[in-house]
Amino acid sequence: MTVLIDQPIWPAHGMLWAHIVSDDNLAELHAFAAAAGIPERAFDHDHYDVPERRWRELVAQGAQPVGVRELVERLQASGLRVSQREKRGL
């Protein structure tokens, strides 16, 4: 069980964002987010969006830095990945 974080390269709202995911289960991800003070509203189906300014702090708290490709591959392998189509309810 590992919480993963990618690089903060995703632009939105005038900032860069990273994603945190679990490669095992959502309970682990939610527990990590709660302990780190990440608000529930930051959860998007299978990941939390976190601002660049929190990246080093989250790594220090145990999130494992990985590249975007590895994050997606491990999320898919876990069975927790929610596609864009599923997010739209199609």
N, C-alpha and C positions, 0 to 999 in steps of 0.2 A: 504494500500500500504506500503510495507516494503522492504528495501534492506537487504538481508541476506548475511552473510559471514560464511563459515565453517572454521575449524581449518586448519592451514598450514601443512598438512601431505603428500602432493602429491609431490614426488621427480621428478625433471627434471632439466637438465642443471646445476647440482651440487648444487641445492638449493631446499628448500621446498616451496610449493605454496598452496594458498587457492583459493577459488572461491567466487565471489560475483554474486548474482542473484536477480531478483525482483520476488516477489510472486504475482505481479499484471500485470505489462506491461513493455515492453522493453524500452519505452521512459523514464520511471522513472529510469531504470538501466543505460541507456546511459547518462542521465543528471547527475546522481550521479558520474559516472565514469569521465565525463568531468570536473565536479567541483573538483574532487579529483586528477585530473591530470593523470589519468590512460590512457595510449595510446590506440587508437582504435585498434591497432594490437593485443592487449591483449584479444579482444572479440572472443569467440569461439561459435558461433551459439545461445547460450542461457545463457552464463555466461562470466565473465571476469576472467582470471587467474591473481592473484596478488601475488607478492613475500612475504615471511614471514616477511621481515623487514618492510613492510607497514601495517601489520595486526592491530596493536594497533592504528595507525593513522586513519585507515579506520573505526574502531569501534568508535573512538572519533568523527569522522565526521558523525556518525549516522548508520553505518551498524550494524545490530543486529546479534551477534554471535549465531550460532546454530550448532548442530551436523550434521555430514554428512547425516545421514538418514533423519533428519528433513528437511534439505536443499533440498534433492532430492524429498521428499514427497510433500513439498510445491511448488516446481517448477512444478512437475507433475500435482498437483491440479490446478495450475494456467493455465494450457494448453500451457505453454511456453517451456516445455521440448522438446529438439531435441535429438532423439535417435542416438546412434552410427551408426546405419544403415542409418538413414536419413542424417547424416553428410557425409557419404561416397557416398551419392547419389544413393543408391540402391532402 
